[in-house]
């Protein structure tokens, strides 16, 4: 009898936890210069049904194309991608009320920041047109302080129209936070910086730079949860490269492609992410392709293609998988919507739910706790 009662209590507790965790906030960053948009939008998303509801938005913000949420879930940081007049903004974030309120903003001193990350001490931006990385101090109240460091890249690539100079496209912490890696689409390099969060002047110190295939244009990367493998998608040739990773050092172990065999149209690879259970990796491709590719992650870190399918929109700039792994949402910059796919956790397969979030030029999707 006691055993049955204990089992009942455990089941009840698990059911309660699952019920509490089925709703998440979906935070969306957009472009504001092509259609009517306030900038940052907040939706409630139900991870059991895939249903959503609009909750709130920011006041007018210029092109908050990429966002980063603080680890304590109290602040949102956005790039403001606006040529030489670009900056980064801080917002207080009340997740339980789904509200954002501006705190302050600071110049990046690098044109067109297109990605950013943050930790307890700093905010770090990848400045695409500026070909640079900016490290800004984070104040105790969550606002953005002064620039600590500006790292300028130099050089160019073989593609005259896209690689006329350095173009830093992404910065990312290694899982242990000892390093920051930066992809430079313009110079076909991946840079590894040793990272000291508490340093006052030079938090980033270059320890390695790796050349990739000429003209490939490295764009976005992601790590396996244990940090042993790194997956890099190349925007200009559609390559997907797997590296082993050890203390900031990378060694190539596989190269594959996100392109359908025989595809001859225009394309630009976009976003990459691993499912919560670590078993599948997804990559989007824009241009005339407008597809998402699925790969199974094998035990040795290598990838096995499971095929690709249409994202059912134009310009799949980014996507996000909800924390339960049940749904994958694709943000279409040009068809102005977010397409909701049901995801099979066992096979990784995606199916269209028919559900769409309609809004101006969505670019970045982030799920947070409420």
C-alpha positions as CSV (number, residue, x, y, z in Angstrom):
1,X,0.0,0.0,0.0
2,X,2.8,2.4,0.9
3,X,4.6,1.6,-2.3
4,X,1.5,2.3,-4.4
5,X,0.9,5.6,-2.5
6,X,4.6,6.5,-3.1
7,X,4.3,5.7,-6.8
8,X,1.1,7.8,-7.1
9,X,2.8,10.8,-5.5
10,X,5.7,10.6,-7.9
11,X,3.4,10.4,-10.9
12,X,1.4,13.3,-9.5
13,X,4.6,15.4,-9.0
14,X,5.8,14.6,-12.5
15,X,2.5,15.5,-14.0
16,X,2.4,18.8,-12.1
17,X,5.9,19.7,-13.3
18,X,5.0,18.9,-16.9
19,X,1.8,20.9,-16.6
20,X,3.7,23.9,-15.2
21,X,6.3,23.7,-18.0
22,X,4.1,23.4,-21.0
23,X,3.8,27.2,-21.5
24,X,6.8,29.3,-22.5
25,X,7.4,32.8,-23.6
26,X,8.5,33.1,-27.3
27,X,10.5,36.3,-27.8
28,X,10.9,37.5,-31.4
29,X,13.3,40.0,-32.8
30,X,12.4,41.6,-36.2
31,X,13.6,44.1,-38.8
32,X,11.7,47.3,-38.7
33,X,12.8,49.0,-41.9
34,X,10.8,47.0,-44.4
35,X,7.3,46.9,-42.9
36,X,5.5,48.0,-39.7
37,X,7.0,46.6,-36.6
38,X,7.6,47.7,-33.0
39,X,10.8,45.6,-32.9
40,X,10.5,42.9,-30.2
41,X,7.4,40.8,-29.7
42,X,6.3,38.4,-27.0
43,X,4.0,35.5,-27.4
44,X,2.8,32.7,-25.1
45,X,3.6,29.3,-26.7
46,X,2.1,26.0,-25.5
47,X,4.5,23.2,-26.0
48,X,1.8,20.5,-25.9
49,X,-0.5,21.9,-28.6
50,X,1.7,24.3,-30.6
51,X,-0.9,27.0,-29.9
52,X,0.3,30.6,-29.3
53,X,-1.1,33.9,-28.3
54,X,0.2,37.5,-28.7
55,X,1.1,39.0,-25.3
56,X,3.1,42.2,-25.8
57,X,5.7,44.1,-27.7
58,X,8.4,46.7,-27.1
59,X,8.0,50.3,-27.9
60,X,9.5,51.3,-31.2
61,X,13.1,49.9,-31.5
62,X,15.3,50.0,-34.6
63,X,16.0,46.6,-36.2
64,X,16.5,44.4,-33.1
65,X,17.4,41.6,-35.5
66,X,19.1,39.4,-32.9
67,X,18.5,39.0,-29.2
68,X,20.2,37.5,-26.2
69,X,18.4,36.8,-22.8
70,X,20.4,37.0,-19.5
71,X,20.8,33.7,-17.6
72,X,18.6,35.0,-14.8
73,X,15.8,35.7,-17.3
74,X,15.6,39.3,-16.2
75,X,17.1,41.2,-19.1
76,X,17.0,41.1,-22.9
77,X,19.7,42.5,-25.1
78,X,19.4,43.3,-28.7
79,X,21.6,44.5,-31.6
80,X,20.2,47.5,-33.5
81,X,21.5,46.9,-37.0
82,X,21.6,50.2,-38.7
83,X,24.8,50.7,-40.7
84,X,27.3,53.0,-39.1
85,X,24.7,54.3,-36.7
86,X,24.4,50.9,-35.0
87,X,24.1,50.2,-31.3
88,X,23.1,47.6,-28.7
89,X,20.1,48.0,-26.4
90,X,19.2,46.6,-22.9
91,X,15.7,45.9,-21.7
92,X,14.3,44.9,-18.4
93,X,12.3,41.7,-18.9
94,X,9.4,40.6,-16.7
95,X,8.9,37.1,-18.0
96,X,5.9,36.3,-15.8
97,X,4.1,39.3,-17.2
98,X,5.6,39.1,-20.7
99,X,6.7,42.7,-20.7
100,X,9.9,44.5,-21.9
101,X,11.0,48.0,-21.0
102,X,14.0,49.9,-22.3
103,X,17.0,50.5,-20.0
104,X,19.6,52.1,-22.2
105,X,21.7,51.7,-25.3
106,X,25.3,52.0,-26.3
107,X,27.1,52.3,-29.7
108,X,29.0,49.3,-30.9
109,X,31.6,51.3,-32.8
110,X,31.2,48.6,-35.5
111,X,28.7,48.8,-38.3
112,X,25.7,46.4,-38.5
113,X,26.0,44.2,-35.5
114,X,24.1,41.0,-36.4
115,X,24.6,38.7,-33.4
116,X,25.3,39.0,-29.7
117,X,25.9,37.0,-26.5
118,X,26.0,37.9,-22.9
119,X,27.0,36.6,-19.5
120,X,27.1,38.0,-16.0
121,X,29.8,40.5,-16.8
122,X,29.7,41.4,-20.5
123,X,27.8,41.8,-23.7
124,X,29.7,40.8,-26.9
125,X,28.5,41.7,-30.4
126,X,29.5,40.4,-33.9
127,X,29.6,43.5,-36.2
128,X,29.1,42.3,-39.8
129,X,29.8,45.3,-41.9
130,X,32.4,46.6,-39.4
131,X,34.3,43.3,-39.5
132,X,34.8,43.5,-35.7
133,X,33.8,42.3,-32.3
134,X,32.7,44.6,-29.5
135,X,32.8,43.8,-25.8
136,X,30.7,46.0,-23.6
137,X,30.6,46.0,-19.8
138,X,27.3,45.0,-18.1
139,X,26.3,47.1,-15.1
140,X,24.8,45.7,-11.9
141,X,21.3,46.8,-12.8
142,X,21.5,45.0,-16.2
143,X,22.1,48.1,-18.3
144,X,25.0,48.4,-20.7
145,X,28.2,50.1,-19.7
146,X,31.2,51.3,-21.7
147,X,33.1,49.5,-24.4
148,X,35.8,47.4,-22.9
149,X,37.4,46.2,-26.1
150,X,37.0,46.5,-29.9
151,X,38.6,43.7,-31.9
152,X,39.1,44.6,-35.6
153,X,39.5,41.8,-38.2
154,X,41.4,42.4,-41.4
155,X,41.6,40.7,-44.9
156,X,39.2,39.6,-47.6
157,X,38.2,36.4,-49.5
158,X,37.9,35.2,-53.1
159,X,34.3,36.1,-53.6
160,X,34.5,39.8,-54.7
161,X,30.9,40.6,-54.1
162,X,30.5,39.1,-50.6
163,X,34.1,38.9,-49.3
164,X,35.5,42.3,-50.1
165,X,36.5,42.7,-46.4
166,X,36.0,41.1,-43.0
167,X,32.5,40.2,-42.0
168,X,32.1,38.9,-38.5
169,X,28.8,37.0,-38.5
170,X,28.6,35.3,-35.1
171,X,30.2,35.1,-31.7
172,X,29.7,32.2,-29.4
173,X,30.9,31.0,-26.0
174,X,32.4,27.6,-25.7
175,X,30.2,25.4,-23.3
176,X,32.8,25.9,-20.5
177,X,32.9,29.7,-21.1
178,X,36.7,29.7,-21.4
179,X,36.6,30.7,-25.0
180,X,34.7,32.9,-27.5
181,X,34.6,31.7,-31.1
182,X,33.9,34.1,-34.0
183,X,33.0,33.3,-37.6
184,X,34.3,35.7,-40.2
185,X,32.4,35.2,-43.5
186,X,34.5,37.8,-45.3
187,X,37.9,36.2,-44.6
188,X,36.9,32.5,-44.5
189,X,38.2,32.1,-40.9
190,X,37.1,31.0,-37.5
191,X,38.8,32.8,-34.7
192,X,39.2,31.4,-31.1
193,X,39.7,33.9,-28.3
194,X,40.5,33.1,-24.7
195,X,37.9,34.8,-22.6
196,X,38.3,36.5,-19.2
197,X,35.0,37.8,-18.1
198,X,36.5,39.9,-15.3
199,X,39.2,41.6,-17.4
200,X,38.8,45.4,-17.5
201,X,40.4,46.1,-20.9
202,X,41.0,43.0,-22.9
203,X,38.5,40.2,-22.1
204,X,39.3,38.6,-25.5
205,X,42.8,37.3,-26.4
206,X,43.4,35.6,-29.7
207,X,44.7,32.1,-29.3
208,X,44.0,30.5,-32.7
209,X,42.6,31.3,-36.2
210,X,41.5,28.5,-38.5
211,X,41.2,28.9,-42.3
212,X,38.2,27.2,-43.9
213,X,37.5,26.4,-47.6
214,X,38.1,29.5,-49.8
215,X,34.8,31.2,-50.7
216,X,32.7,29.1,-48.3
217,X,31.8,32.0,-46.0
218,X,31.5,30.5,-42.5
219,X,28.3,31.8,-40.9
220,X,26.9,30.1,-37.8
221,X,28.1,27.4,-35.4
222,X,26.8,25.4,-32.5
223,X,28.4,23.0,-30.0
224,X,27.3,19.7,-28.7
225,X,26.2,19.9,-25.1
226,X,29.4,18.2,-23.8
227,X,31.6,20.6,-25.9
228,X,33.4,17.8,-27.7
229,X,32.0,18.7,-31.2
230,X,31.4,21.9,-33.1
231,X,29.1,22.1,-36.1
232,X,29.7,25.0,-38.6
233,X,27.5,26.0,-41.5
234,X,29.0,27.9,-44.5
235,X,26.6,30.5,-46.0
236,X,28.2,30.8,-49.5
237,X,28.7,27.1,-50.5
238,X,26.2,25.3,-48.3
239,X,28.9,23.2,-46.6
240,X,28.3,21.8,-43.1
241,X,31.5,20.9,-41.3
242,X,32.0,18.9,-38.1
243,X,35.0,19.5,-35.8
244,X,36.2,17.8,-32.7
245,X,36.8,20.5,-30.0
246,X,39.3,20.4,-27.2
247,X,40.3,23.5,-25.2
248,X,39.6,25.9,-28.0
249,X,41.4,23.7,-30.6
250,X,39.4,22.4,-33.6
251,X,40.1,19.4,-35.8
252,X,37.9,18.7,-38.9
253,X,36.4,15.2,-38.9
254,X,33.6,15.5,-41.5
255,X,32.3,17.8,-44.3
256,X,28.9,17.4,-45.8
257,X,26.3,19.7,-47.4
258,X,22.8,21.0,-46.9
259,X,22.1,21.2,-50.6
260,X,19.8,18.8,-52.3
261,X,21.7,16.7,-54.8
262,X,21.5,18.4,-58.2
263,X,20.2,21.7,-56.9
264,X,21.3,24.6,-59.2
265,X,19.4,27.6,-57.8
266,X,20.6,30.5,-55.7
267,X,20.9,29.8,-51.9
268,X,22.4,31.3,-48.7
269,X,22.7,29.0,-45.7
270,X,21.4,30.5,-42.5
271,X,20.8,29.1,-39.0
272,X,21.9,26.0,-37.2
273,X,20.8,24.4,-34.0
274,X,20.7,21.0,-32.1
275,X,17.5,19.5,-30.6
276,X,17.3,19.5,-26.8
277,X,18.0,15.8,-26.6
278,X,21.2,16.2,-28.6
279,X,20.3,13.6,-31.2
280,X,19.4,15.8,-34.2
281,X,20.8,18.9,-35.9
282,X,18.9,21.2,-38.2
283,X,20.0,23.9,-40.7
284,X,18.0,26.4,-42.8
285,X,18.8,27.5,-46.3
286,X,17.4,30.7,-48.0
287,X,17.5,32.0,-51.5
288,X,15.6,29.9,-54.0
289,X,16.0,26.8,-51.7
290,X,14.0,27.9,-48.6
291,X,14.6,24.5,-47.0
292,X,15.5,23.0,-43.6
293,X,17.8,20.0,-43.5
294,X,17.7,17.4,-40.8
295,X,20.8,15.4,-39.7
296,X,21.1,12.6,-37.1
297,X,24.1,13.1,-34.8
298,X,26.0,9.8,-34.5
299,X,27.9,8.7,-31.4
300,X,31.2,9.7,-32.9
301,X,29.8,13.3,-33.5
302,X,29.5,12.8,-37.3
303,X,26.3,13.6,-39.1
304,X,23.9,11.4,-41.1
305,X,21.5,13.2,-43.5
306,X,17.8,12.6,-42.9
307,X,16.8,14.8,-45.8
308,X,15.3,18.2,-46.2
309,X,11.9,19.8,-46.7
310,X,10.5,23.2,-47.6
311,X,10.1,25.7,-44.8
312,X,6.9,26.9,-46.4
313,X,8.0,30.5,-46.5
314,X,10.6,32.9,-48.0
315,X,13.8,33.7,-46.2
316,X,14.1,31.2,-43.3
317,X,16.6,33.4,-41.5
318,X,16.4,31.6,-38.1
319,X,14.5,29.0,-36.2
320,X,14.1,27.7,-32.7
321,X,13.1,24.4,-31.0
322,X,10.9,24.7,-27.9
323,X,12.5,23.4,-24.7
324,X,10.5,20.2,-24.7
325,X,11.6,19.4,-28.3
326,X,8.0,19.0,-29.5
327,X,7.9,21.9,-32.0
328,X,10.3,23.7,-34.3
329,X,9.5,27.2,-35.4
330,X,11.0,28.9,-38.5
331,X,11.2,32.7,-38.9
332,X,10.7,33.9,-42.5
333,X,12.2,37.4,-43.0
334,X,10.6,38.0,-46.4
335,X,7.2,36.3,-46.2
336,X,6.6,37.9,-42.8
337,X,5.6,34.9,-40.7
338,X,6.7,32.1,-38.4
339,X,5.8,28.6,-39.5
340,X,5.2,26.1,-36.7
341,X,6.3,22.5,-37.4
342,X,5.6,19.5,-35.2
343,X,8.7,17.6,-34.4
344,X,9.0,13.8,-33.9
345,X,11.4,13.5,-31.0
346,X,12.3,9.9,-32.0
347,X,13.0,10.3,-35.7
348,X,13.6,14.1,-35.9
349,X,11.1,14.4,-38.7
350,X,9.1,17.7,-39.1
351,X,5.5,18.0,-40.2
352,X,3.5,21.2,-40.8
353,X,0.9,22.1,-38.2
354,X,-0.7,24.7,-40.4
355,X,-0.2,27.3,-37.7
356,X,1.4,30.6,-38.5
357,X,2.5,33.6,-36.5
358,X,2.1,36.6,-38.8
359,X,4.3,39.6,-38.2
360,X,6.8,41.9,-39.9
361,X,10.2,40.4,-40.9
362,X,10.9,38.0,-38.0
363,X,14.5,37.2,-37.6
364,X,15.4,35.8,-34.2
365,X,13.3,33.4,-32.0
366,X,14.1,32.6,-28.4
367,X,12.1,30.6,-25.9
368,X,12.2,31.5,-22.2
369,X,10.6,30.4,-19.0
370,X,7.7,32.4,-17.8
